[in-house]
Amino acid sequence: MKKEQVVNCQFSVWYSLFKKHTIKSVILPLPQNVIDYLLDDGTLVWSDDETTTIVTAPEFPEFSSRVQEAINTLGGSVFPKLNWSAPQDASWIALNSSLRCQSLTDIFLLFKSSDFIAHDFTRPECHPVQLVLRKWSELIPGGEFRCFVKENKLIGISQRDYTQYYQHISKQKHLISQSIQDFFTSHIQYKFLDEDFVFDVYRDSWGEVWLIDLNPFGEVTDSLLFTWEELISGCNLRAQPVEGGAPQQDDLAFRYTTSEVTVQPSPCLSYRIPRDFVDLSTGEDAYKLIDFLKLKRGQQDEESDEDA
Protein backbone atom coordinates (compact mmCIF):
# COMPACT_ATOMS: atom_id res chain seq x y z
CA MET A 1 0.00 0.00 0.00
CA LYS A 2 1.43 3.36 -1.04
CA LYS A 3 1.27 6.61 0.87
CA GLU A 4 -0.81 8.10 -1.95
CA GLN A 5 -3.53 5.51 -1.34
CA VAL A 6 -3.84 6.64 2.26
CA VAL A 7 -3.88 10.31 1.26
CA ASN A 8 -6.57 9.67 -1.36
CA CYS A 9 -8.86 8.21 1.30
CA GLN A 10 -8.99 11.32 3.46
CA PHE A 11 -12.44 12.83 3.58
CA SER A 12 -11.85 16.05 1.64
CA VAL A 13 -10.53 14.09 -1.37
CA TRP A 14 -13.29 11.53 -1.79
CA TYR A 15 -16.15 13.80 -0.69
CA SER A 16 -15.57 16.05 -3.68
CA LEU A 17 -15.89 13.02 -5.97
CA PHE A 18 -19.00 11.45 -4.45
CA LYS A 19 -20.83 14.37 -2.87
CA LYS A 20 -24.15 13.45 -4.49
CA HIS A 21 -24.11 9.96 -3.03
CA THR A 22 -23.20 10.58 0.59
CA ILE A 23 -24.33 12.54 3.65
CA LYS A 24 -24.13 16.33 3.41
CA SER A 25 -21.01 17.61 5.18
CA VAL A 26 -18.97 20.72 5.90
CA ILE A 27 -15.14 20.74 6.05
CA LEU A 28 -13.36 23.33 8.19
CA PRO A 29 -9.60 23.83 8.67
CA LEU A 30 -8.45 23.37 12.25
CA PRO A 31 -6.47 26.39 13.52
CA GLN A 32 -3.16 25.55 15.16
CA ASN A 33 -4.27 26.90 18.55
CA VAL A 34 -7.25 24.52 18.48
CA ILE A 35 -4.96 21.61 17.60
CA ASP A 36 -2.66 22.56 20.47
CA TYR A 37 -5.64 22.62 22.82
CA LEU A 38 -6.84 19.19 21.70
CA LEU A 39 -3.38 17.72 22.20
CA ASP A 40 -2.77 19.40 25.55
CA ASP A 41 -3.10 17.21 28.64
CA GLY A 42 -3.36 19.93 31.25
CA THR A 43 -3.33 19.10 34.94
CA LEU A 44 -5.34 20.48 37.82
CA VAL A 45 -2.95 20.98 40.75
CA TRP A 46 -4.39 20.48 44.23
CA SER A 47 -2.78 22.54 46.99
CA ASP A 48 -2.22 21.52 50.60
CA ASP A 49 -5.10 23.59 51.93
CA GLU A 50 -7.53 21.72 49.65
CA THR A 51 -8.04 24.65 47.35
CA THR A 52 -7.55 24.23 43.66
CA THR A 53 -5.54 26.04 41.08
CA ILE A 54 -8.02 27.64 38.72
CA VAL A 55 -7.59 26.43 35.16
CA THR A 56 -9.53 28.24 32.46
CA ALA A 57 -10.12 26.59 29.12
CA PRO A 58 -9.07 28.76 26.18
CA GLU A 59 -11.78 30.36 24.09
CA PHE A 60 -11.91 30.29 20.30
CA PRO A 61 -14.65 32.80 19.45
CA GLU A 62 -14.03 33.03 15.69
CA PHE A 63 -13.62 29.29 15.21
CA SER A 64 -16.55 28.55 17.52
CA SER A 65 -18.74 30.88 15.48
CA ARG A 66 -17.78 29.12 12.21
CA VAL A 67 -18.45 25.71 13.72
CA GLN A 68 -21.85 26.75 15.08
CA GLU A 69 -22.79 28.28 11.74
CA ALA A 70 -21.91 24.99 10.01
CA ILE A 71 -23.87 22.98 12.58
CA ASN A 72 -26.91 25.18 12.04
CA THR A 73 -26.56 24.79 8.26
CA LEU A 74 -26.57 21.01 8.70
CA GLY A 75 -29.77 21.00 10.73
CA GLY A 76 -28.51 21.61 14.26
CA SER A 77 -26.83 18.25 14.95
CA VAL A 78 -23.70 16.73 13.45
CA PHE A 79 -21.39 13.74 13.49
CA PRO A 80 -17.81 15.05 13.88
CA LYS A 81 -14.58 13.53 12.59
CA LEU A 82 -11.14 14.46 11.24
CA ASN A 83 -9.56 13.71 7.84
CA TRP A 84 -9.76 9.97 8.47
CA SER A 85 -10.91 9.10 11.96
CA ALA A 86 -14.10 9.54 14.00
CA PRO A 87 -14.22 9.45 17.82
CA GLN A 88 -16.13 6.16 17.93
CA ASP A 89 -14.07 5.02 20.91
CA ALA A 90 -15.26 8.00 22.98
CA SER A 91 -19.05 7.66 22.85
CA TRP A 92 -19.04 6.39 26.44
CA ILE A 93 -18.08 9.82 27.77
CA ALA A 94 -20.99 11.68 26.13
CA LEU A 95 -23.94 12.16 28.46
CA ASN A 96 -26.24 10.35 26.02
CA SER A 97 -23.57 7.84 24.84
CA SER A 98 -23.97 9.25 21.36
CA LEU A 99 -21.61 10.90 18.89
CA ARG A 100 -24.32 13.43 18.08
CA CYS A 101 -22.97 16.94 18.66
CA GLN A 102 -24.73 20.30 18.79
CA SER A 103 -21.87 22.57 19.82
CA LEU A 104 -18.10 22.94 19.78
CA THR A 105 -18.01 21.89 23.45
CA ASP A 106 -19.64 18.57 22.52
CA ILE A 107 -17.01 18.05 19.83
CA PHE A 108 -14.08 18.97 22.08
CA LEU A 109 -15.21 16.52 24.74
CA LEU A 110 -15.31 13.63 22.26
CA PHE A 111 -12.07 14.56 20.50
CA LYS A 112 -10.07 14.93 23.70
CA SER A 113 -11.35 11.52 24.85
CA SER A 114 -10.55 9.62 21.64
CA ASP A 115 -7.43 7.62 20.82
CA PHE A 116 -8.67 7.39 17.23
CA ILE A 117 -8.66 11.17 16.91
CA ALA A 118 -5.24 11.45 18.56
CA HIS A 119 -3.92 9.03 15.94
CA ASP A 120 -4.95 11.37 13.12
CA PHE A 121 -2.80 14.13 14.64
CA THR A 122 0.24 11.84 14.48
CA ARG A 123 -0.18 10.87 10.82
CA PRO A 124 2.67 12.46 8.84
CA GLU A 125 0.42 12.63 5.77
CA CYS A 126 -2.44 14.21 7.73
CA HIS A 127 -1.68 17.85 6.98
CA PRO A 128 -3.49 20.11 7.12
CA VAL A 129 -5.77 18.57 9.74
CA GLN A 130 -9.42 19.29 9.00
CA LEU A 131 -12.62 19.17 11.03
CA VAL A 132 -15.40 17.35 9.21
CA LEU A 133 -18.99 17.94 10.29
CA ARG A 134 -21.52 15.53 8.82
CA LYS A 135 -25.28 16.07 9.03
CA TRP A 136 -26.58 13.86 11.82
CA SER A 137 -28.44 10.82 10.54
CA GLU A 138 -29.86 7.97 12.59
CA LEU A 139 -28.14 4.97 11.00
CA ILE A 140 -29.18 1.50 12.12
CA PRO A 141 -26.02 -0.62 12.54
CA GLY A 142 -27.65 -3.54 10.74
CA GLY A 143 -27.77 -1.44 7.57
CA GLU A 144 -24.01 -0.80 7.37
CA PHE A 145 -21.69 -2.82 5.13
CA ARG A 146 -17.99 -2.73 4.25
CA CYS A 147 -17.05 -3.38 0.64
CA PHE A 148 -13.64 -4.44 -0.71
CA VAL A 149 -12.48 -3.41 -4.19
CA LYS A 150 -9.45 -4.86 -5.96
CA GLU A 151 -8.42 -3.74 -9.44
CA ASN A 152 -11.73 -1.86 -9.66
CA LYS A 153 -13.71 -5.04 -9.06
CA LEU A 154 -15.98 -5.49 -6.04
CA ILE A 155 -14.72 -8.75 -4.53
CA GLY A 156 -16.31 -8.85 -1.08
CA ILE A 157 -18.96 -7.38 1.22
CA SER A 158 -18.95 -7.78 4.99
CA GLN A 159 -21.56 -6.92 7.58
CA ARG A 160 -20.10 -3.84 9.30
CA ASP A 161 -21.36 -4.57 12.82
CA TYR A 162 -20.28 -8.21 12.67
CA THR A 163 -20.52 -8.65 16.46
CA GLN A 164 -24.32 -8.72 16.25
CA TYR A 165 -26.86 -10.95 14.52
CA TYR A 166 -29.43 -9.20 12.31
CA GLN A 167 -32.15 -11.50 11.03
CA HIS A 168 -33.08 -9.22 8.12
CA ILE A 169 -29.62 -9.64 6.57
CA SER A 170 -30.07 -13.42 6.23
CA LYS A 171 -33.55 -12.94 4.79
CA GLN A 172 -32.55 -10.22 2.32
CA LYS A 173 -28.99 -11.29 1.52
CA HIS A 174 -29.51 -11.45 -2.24
CA LEU A 175 -31.30 -8.09 -2.38
CA ILE A 176 -28.63 -6.45 -0.21
CA SER A 177 -25.78 -7.87 -2.25
CA GLN A 178 -27.39 -6.86 -5.55
CA SER A 179 -28.28 -3.32 -4.44
CA ILE A 180 -24.72 -2.68 -3.22
CA GLN A 181 -23.24 -4.10 -6.40
CA ASP A 182 -25.57 -1.92 -8.50
CA PHE A 183 -24.56 1.15 -6.46
CA PHE A 184 -20.88 0.36 -6.94
CA THR A 185 -21.25 -0.14 -10.69
CA SER A 186 -23.30 3.03 -11.18
CA HIS A 187 -21.54 5.49 -8.89
CA ILE A 188 -18.17 4.25 -7.60
CA GLN A 189 -16.44 1.95 -10.09
CA TYR A 190 -13.64 3.65 -12.09
CA LYS A 191 -14.45 7.01 -10.46
CA PHE A 192 -12.06 6.83 -7.48
CA LEU A 193 -8.38 7.74 -7.68
CA ASP A 194 -7.17 4.20 -6.90
CA GLU A 195 -8.16 0.83 -8.23
CA ASP A 196 -7.77 -0.90 -4.84
CA PHE A 197 -9.80 0.54 -1.94
CA VAL A 198 -12.45 -0.16 0.69
CA PHE A 199 -15.74 1.68 0.99
CA ASP A 200 -18.51 1.64 3.59
CA VAL A 201 -22.17 1.99 2.65
CA TYR A 202 -25.51 2.27 4.37
CA ARG A 203 -28.59 0.59 2.91
CA ASP A 204 -31.78 2.16 4.22
CA SER A 205 -35.16 0.53 4.77
CA TRP A 206 -36.24 1.52 1.24
CA GLY A 207 -33.27 -0.28 -0.28
CA GLU A 208 -31.41 2.90 -1.22
CA VAL A 209 -27.64 2.79 -0.76
CA TRP A 210 -25.49 5.68 0.50
CA LEU A 211 -21.73 6.04 0.62
CA ILE A 212 -20.45 6.55 4.18
CA ASP A 213 -16.64 6.34 4.03
CA LEU A 214 -13.59 5.24 2.05
CA ASN A 215 -10.52 3.48 3.40
CA PRO A 216 -7.21 2.13 2.06
CA PHE A 217 -7.08 -1.45 0.79
CA GLY A 218 -4.71 -2.95 3.35
CA GLU A 219 -4.15 -3.95 6.94
CA VAL A 220 -4.66 -0.42 8.30
CA THR A 221 -8.34 -1.05 7.56
CA ASP A 222 -10.35 -3.62 9.52
CA SER A 223 -11.18 -6.56 7.25
CA LEU A 224 -14.10 -7.61 9.52
CA LEU A 225 -15.38 -11.06 8.44
CA PHE A 226 -12.60 -11.54 5.90
CA THR A 227 -8.85 -11.84 6.36
CA TRP A 228 -6.42 -9.63 4.48
CA GLU A 229 -4.64 -12.74 3.24
CA GLU A 230 -7.87 -13.80 1.50
CA LEU A 231 -8.58 -10.35 0.11
CA ILE A 232 -5.08 -9.70 -1.20
CA SER A 233 -4.61 -13.14 -2.72
CA GLY A 234 -8.19 -13.37 -3.98
CA CYS A 235 -8.22 -17.06 -3.10
CA ASN A 236 -11.09 -18.90 -1.41
CA LEU A 237 -13.19 -15.80 -0.85
CA ARG A 238 -16.42 -17.66 -1.53
CA ALA A 239 -15.35 -21.15 -0.51
CA GLN A 240 -13.87 -20.42 2.90
CA PRO A 241 -15.93 -18.28 5.30
CA VAL A 242 -14.55 -17.24 8.66
CA GLU A 243 -16.36 -18.25 11.84
CA GLY A 244 -19.76 -16.62 11.98
CA GLY A 245 -19.68 -15.53 8.34
CA ALA A 246 -21.67 -16.95 5.43
CA PRO A 247 -20.16 -16.79 1.94
CA GLN A 248 -22.12 -15.93 -1.18
CA GLN A 249 -21.89 -18.71 -3.76
CA ASP A 250 -21.63 -16.55 -6.86
CA ASP A 251 -19.27 -13.88 -8.23
CA LEU A 252 -19.30 -11.82 -5.06
CA ALA A 253 -18.45 -12.95 -1.52
CA PHE A 254 -20.96 -11.62 1.02
CA ARG A 255 -20.28 -12.46 4.65
CA TYR A 256 -22.53 -11.78 7.62
CA THR A 257 -23.15 -13.14 11.11
CA THR A 258 -25.46 -16.12 10.73
CA SER A 259 -26.73 -16.75 14.27
CA GLU A 260 -26.83 -15.30 17.75
CA VAL A 261 -24.38 -18.01 18.87
CA THR A 262 -21.54 -16.08 17.21
CA VAL A 263 -22.43 -12.68 18.69
CA GLN A 264 -19.39 -11.01 20.28
CA PRO A 265 -18.72 -7.88 22.35
CA SER A 266 -18.08 -4.74 20.33
CA PRO A 267 -14.36 -4.06 19.73
CA CYS A 268 -14.90 -0.49 20.98
CA LEU A 269 -15.79 -1.77 24.46
CA SER A 270 -12.08 -2.03 25.24
CA TYR A 271 -11.86 1.75 24.99
CA ARG A 272 -14.53 2.22 27.64
CA ILE A 273 -12.24 1.30 30.51
CA PRO A 274 -11.73 4.89 30.96
CA ARG A 275 -8.31 6.35 31.23
CA ASP A 276 -10.37 9.47 30.54
CA PHE A 277 -12.67 8.75 33.48
CA VAL A 278 -9.61 8.54 35.70
CA ASP A 279 -8.44 11.86 34.22
CA LEU A 280 -11.77 13.48 35.11
CA SER A 281 -11.90 12.13 38.64
CA THR A 282 -8.29 12.93 39.56
CA GLY A 283 -7.95 16.28 37.82
CA GLU A 284 -5.70 15.05 35.01
CA ASP A 285 -6.40 16.83 31.72
CA ALA A 286 -8.20 19.76 33.25
CA TYR A 287 -9.49 21.00 29.89
CA LYS A 288 -11.40 17.77 29.38
CA LEU A 289 -13.01 18.24 32.79
CA ILE A 290 -13.93 21.82 31.91
CA ASP A 291 -15.48 20.71 28.60
CA PHE A 292 -17.47 18.03 30.42
CA LEU A 293 -18.79 20.55 32.96
CA LYS A 294 -19.66 23.03 30.19
CA LEU A 295 -21.59 20.34 28.38
CA LYS A 296 -23.43 19.31 31.54
CA ARG A 297 -24.28 22.93 32.37
CA GLY A 298 -25.53 23.56 28.84
CA GLN A 299 -27.86 20.57 28.99
CA GLN A 300 -29.17 21.63 32.38
CA ASP A 301 -29.89 25.12 31.01
CA GLU A 302 -31.77 23.59 28.06
CA GLU A 303 -33.86 21.47 30.43
CA SER A 304 -34.63 24.53 32.55
CA ASP A 305 -35.77 26.47 29.45
CA GLU A 306 -38.03 23.59 28.42
CA ASP A 307 -39.58 23.38 31.91
CA ALA A 308 -40.22 27.12 31.87
C-alpha positions as CSV (number, residue, x, y, z in Angstrom):
1,M,0.0,0.0,0.0
2,K,1.4,3.4,-1.0
3,K,1.3,6.6,0.9
4,E,-0.8,8.1,-2.0
5,Q,-3.5,5.5,-1.3
6,V,-3.8,6.6,2.3
7,V,-3.9,10.3,1.3
8,N,-6.6,9.7,-1.4
9,C,-8.9,8.2,1.3
10,Q,-9.0,11.3,3.5
11,F,-12.4,12.8,3.6
12,S,-11.9,16.0,1.6
13,V,-10.5,14.1,-1.4
14,W,-13.3,11.5,-1.8
15,Y,-16.2,13.8,-0.7
16,S,-15.6,16.1,-3.7
17,L,-15.9,13.0,-6.0
18,F,-19.0,11.4,-4.4
19,K,-20.8,14.4,-2.9
20,K,-24.1,13.5,-4.5
21,H,-24.1,10.0,-3.0
22,T,-23.2,10.6,0.6
23,I,-24.3,12.5,3.7
24,K,-24.1,16.3,3.4
25,S,-21.0,17.6,5.2
26,V,-19.0,20.7,5.9
27,I,-15.1,20.7,6.1
28,L,-13.4,23.3,8.2
29,P,-9.6,23.8,8.7
30,L,-8.5,23.4,12.2
31,P,-6.5,26.4,13.5
32,Q,-3.2,25.6,15.2
33,N,-4.3,26.9,18.6
34,V,-7.2,24.5,18.5
35,I,-5.0,21.6,17.6
36,D,-2.7,22.6,20.5
37,Y,-5.6,22.6,22.8
38,L,-6.8,19.2,21.7
39,L,-3.4,17.7,22.2
40,D,-2.8,19.4,25.6
41,D,-3.1,17.2,28.6
42,G,-3.4,19.9,31.2
43,T,-3.3,19.1,34.9
44,L,-5.3,20.5,37.8
45,V,-3.0,21.0,40.7
46,W,-4.4,20.5,44.2
47,S,-2.8,22.5,47.0
48,D,-2.2,21.5,50.6
49,D,-5.1,23.6,51.9
50,E,-7.5,21.7,49.7
51,T,-8.0,24.7,47.4
52,T,-7.5,24.2,43.7
53,T,-5.5,26.0,41.1
54,I,-8.0,27.6,38.7
55,V,-7.6,26.4,35.2
56,T,-9.5,28.2,32.5
57,A,-10.1,26.6,29.1
58,P,-9.1,28.8,26.2
59,E,-11.8,30.4,24.1
60,F,-11.9,30.3,20.3
61,P,-14.7,32.8,19.4
62,E,-14.0,33.0,15.7
63,F,-13.6,29.3,15.2
64,S,-16.6,28.6,17.5
65,S,-18.7,30.9,15.5
66,R,-17.8,29.1,12.2
67,V,-18.5,25.7,13.7
68,Q,-21.9,26.7,15.1
69,E,-22.8,28.3,11.7
70,A,-21.9,25.0,10.0
71,I,-23.9,23.0,12.6
72,N,-26.9,25.2,12.0
73,T,-26.6,24.8,8.3
74,L,-26.6,21.0,8.7
75,G,-29.8,21.0,10.7
76,G,-28.5,21.6,14.3
77,S,-26.8,18.3,15.0
78,V,-23.7,16.7,13.4
79,F,-21.4,13.7,13.5
80,P,-17.8,15.1,13.9
81,K,-14.6,13.5,12.6
82,L,-11.1,14.5,11.2
83,N,-9.6,13.7,7.8
84,W,-9.8,10.0,8.5
85,S,-10.9,9.1,12.0
86,A,-14.1,9.5,14.0
87,P,-14.2,9.5,17.8
88,Q,-16.1,6.2,17.9
89,D,-14.1,5.0,20.9
90,A,-15.3,8.0,23.0
91,S,-19.0,7.7,22.8
92,W,-19.0,6.4,26.4
93,I,-18.1,9.8,27.8
94,A,-21.0,11.7,26.1
95,L,-23.9,12.2,28.5
96,N,-26.2,10.3,26.0
97,S,-23.6,7.8,24.8
98,S,-24.0,9.3,21.4
99,L,-21.6,10.9,18.9
100,R,-24.3,13.4,18.1
101,C,-23.0,16.9,18.7
102,Q,-24.7,20.3,18.8
103,S,-21.9,22.6,19.8
104,L,-18.1,22.9,19.8
105,T,-18.0,21.9,23.5
106,D,-19.6,18.6,22.5
107,I,-17.0,18.1,19.8
108,F,-14.1,19.0,22.1
109,L,-15.2,16.5,24.7
110,L,-15.3,13.6,22.3
111,F,-12.1,14.6,20.5
112,K,-10.1,14.9,23.7
113,S,-11.3,11.5,24.9
114,S,-10.6,9.6,21.6
115,D,-7.4,7.6,20.8
116,F,-8.7,7.4,17.2
117,I,-8.7,11.2,16.9
118,A,-5.2,11.5,18.6
119,H,-3.9,9.0,15.9
120,D,-4.9,11.4,13.1
121,F,-2.8,14.1,14.6
122,T,0.2,11.8,14.5
123,R,-0.2,10.9,10.8
124,P,2.7,12.5,8.8
125,E,0.4,12.6,5.8
126,C,-2.4,14.2,7.7
127,H,-1.7,17.8,7.0
128,P,-3.5,20.1,7.1
129,V,-5.8,18.6,9.7
130,Q,-9.4,19.3,9.0
131,L,-12.6,19.2,11.0
132,V,-15.4,17.3,9.2
133,L,-19.0,17.9,10.3
134,R,-21.5,15.5,8.8
135,K,-25.3,16.1,9.0
136,W,-26.6,13.9,11.8
137,S,-28.4,10.8,10.5
138,E,-29.9,8.0,12.6
139,L,-28.1,5.0,11.0
140,I,-29.2,1.5,12.1
141,P,-26.0,-0.6,12.5
142,G,-27.7,-3.5,10.7
143,G,-27.8,-1.4,7.6
144,E,-24.0,-0.8,7.4
145,F,-21.7,-2.8,5.1
146,R,-18.0,-2.7,4.2
147,C,-17.0,-3.4,0.6
148,F,-13.6,-4.4,-0.7
149,V,-12.5,-3.4,-4.2
150,K,-9.5,-4.9,-6.0
151,E,-8.4,-3.7,-9.4
152,N,-11.7,-1.9,-9.7
153,K,-13.7,-5.0,-9.1
154,L,-16.0,-5.5,-6.0
155,I,-14.7,-8.8,-4.5
156,G,-16.3,-8.8,-1.1
157,I,-19.0,-7.4,1.2
158,S,-18.9,-7.8,5.0
159,Q,-21.6,-6.9,7.6
160,R,-20.1,-3.8,9.3
161,D,-21.4,-4.6,12.8
162,Y,-20.3,-8.2,12.7
163,T,-20.5,-8.7,16.5
164,Q,-24.3,-8.7,16.2
165,Y,-26.9,-10.9,14.5
166,Y,-29.4,-9.2,12.3
167,Q,-32.1,-11.5,11.0
168,H,-33.1,-9.2,8.1
169,I,-29.6,-9.6,6.6
170,S,-30.1,-13.4,6.2
171,K,-33.6,-12.9,4.8
172,Q,-32.5,-10.2,2.3
173,K,-29.0,-11.3,1.5
174,H,-29.5,-11.4,-2.2
175,L,-31.3,-8.1,-2.4
176,I,-28.6,-6.4,-0.2
177,S,-25.8,-7.9,-2.3
178,Q,-27.4,-6.9,-5.5
179,S,-28.3,-3.3,-4.4
180,I,-24.7,-2.7,-3.2
181,Q,-23.2,-4.1,-6.4
182,D,-25.6,-1.9,-8.5
183,F,-24.6,1.2,-6.5
184,F,-20.9,0.4,-6.9
185,T,-21.3,-0.1,-10.7
186,S,-23.3,3.0,-11.2
187,H,-21.5,5.5,-8.9
188,I,-18.2,4.3,-7.6
189,Q,-16.4,2.0,-10.1
190,Y,-13.6,3.7,-12.1
191,K,-14.4,7.0,-10.5
192,F,-12.1,6.8,-7.5
193,L,-8.4,7.7,-7.7
194,D,-7.2,4.2,-6.9
195,E,-8.2,0.8,-8.2
196,D,-7.8,-0.9,-4.8
197,F,-9.8,0.5,-1.9
198,V,-12.4,-0.2,0.7
199,F,-15.7,1.7,1.0
200,D,-18.5,1.6,3.6
201,V,-22.2,2.0,2.7
202,Y,-25.5,2.3,4.4
203,R,-28.6,0.6,2.9
204,D,-31.8,2.2,4.2
205,S,-35.2,0.5,4.8
206,W,-36.2,1.5,1.2
207,G,-33.3,-0.3,-0.3
208,E,-31.4,2.9,-1.2
209,V,-27.6,2.8,-0.8
210,W,-25.5,5.7,0.5
211,L,-21.7,6.0,0.6
212,I,-20.4,6.5,4.2
213,D,-16.6,6.3,4.0
214,L,-13.6,5.2,2.0
215,N,-10.5,3.5,3.4
216,P,-7.2,2.1,2.1
217,F,-7.1,-1.5,0.8
218,G,-4.7,-3.0,3.4
219,E,-4.1,-4.0,6.9
220,V,-4.7,-0.4,8.3
221,T,-8.3,-1.1,7.6
222,D,-10.4,-3.6,9.5
223,S,-11.2,-6.6,7.2
224,L,-14.1,-7.6,9.5
225,L,-15.4,-11.1,8.4
226,F,-12.6,-11.5,5.9
227,T,-8.9,-11.8,6.4
228,W,-6.4,-9.6,4.5
229,E,-4.6,-12.7,3.2
230,E,-7.9,-13.8,1.5
231,L,-8.6,-10.4,0.1
232,I,-5.1,-9.7,-1.2
233,S,-4.6,-13.1,-2.7
234,G,-8.2,-13.4,-4.0
235,C,-8.2,-17.1,-3.1
236,N,-11.1,-18.9,-1.4
237,L,-13.2,-15.8,-0.8
238,R,-16.4,-17.7,-1.5
239,A,-15.4,-21.2,-0.5
240,Q,-13.9,-20.4,2.9
241,P,-15.9,-18.3,5.3
242,V,-14.6,-17.2,8.7
243,E,-16.4,-18.2,11.8
244,G,-19.8,-16.6,12.0
245,G,-19.7,-15.5,8.3
246,A,-21.7,-16.9,5.4
247,P,-20.2,-16.8,1.9
248,Q,-22.1,-15.9,-1.2
249,Q,-21.9,-18.7,-3.8
250,D,-21.6,-16.5,-6.9
251,D,-19.3,-13.9,-8.2
252,L,-19.3,-11.8,-5.1
253,A,-18.4,-12.9,-1.5
254,F,-21.0,-11.6,1.0
255,R,-20.3,-12.5,4.7
256,Y,-22.5,-11.8,7.6
257,T,-23.1,-13.1,11.1
258,T,-25.5,-16.1,10.7
259,S,-26.7,-16.7,14.3
260,E,-26.8,-15.3,17.8
261,V,-24.4,-18.0,18.9
262,T,-21.5,-16.1,17.2
263,V,-22.4,-12.7,18.7
264,Q,-19.4,-11.0,20.3
265,P,-18.7,-7.9,22.4
266,S,-18.1,-4.7,20.3
267,P,-14.4,-4.1,19.7
268,C,-14.9,-0.5,21.0
269,L,-15.8,-1.8,24.5
270,S,-12.1,-2.0,25.2
271,Y,-11.9,1.7,25.0
272,R,-14.5,2.2,27.6
273,I,-12.2,1.3,30.5
274,P,-11.7,4.9,31.0
275,R,-8.3,6.3,31.2
276,D,-10.4,9.5,30.5
277,F,-12.7,8.8,33.5
278,V,-9.6,8.5,35.7
279,D,-8.4,11.9,34.2
280,L,-11.8,13.5,35.1
281,S,-11.9,12.1,38.6
282,T,-8.3,12.9,39.6
283,G,-7.9,16.3,37.8
284,E,-5.7,15.1,35.0
285,D,-6.4,16.8,31.7
286,A,-8.2,19.8,33.2
287,Y,-9.5,21.0,29.9
288,K,-11.4,17.8,29.4
289,L,-13.0,18.2,32.8
290,I,-13.9,21.8,31.9
291,D,-15.5,20.7,28.6
292,F,-17.5,18.0,30.4
293,L,-18.8,20.5,33.0
294,K,-19.7,23.0,30.2
295,L,-21.6,20.3,28.4
296,K,-23.4,19.3,31.5
297,R,-24.3,22.9,32.4
298,G,-25.5,23.6,28.8
299,Q,-27.9,20.6,29.0
300,Q,-29.2,21.6,32.4
301,D,-29.9,25.1,31.0
302,E,-31.8,23.6,28.1
303,E,-33.9,21.5,30.4
304,S,-34.6,24.5,32.5
305,D,-35.8,26.5,29.5
306,E,-38.0,23.6,28.4
307,D,-39.6,23.4,31.9
308,A,-40.2,27.1,31.9
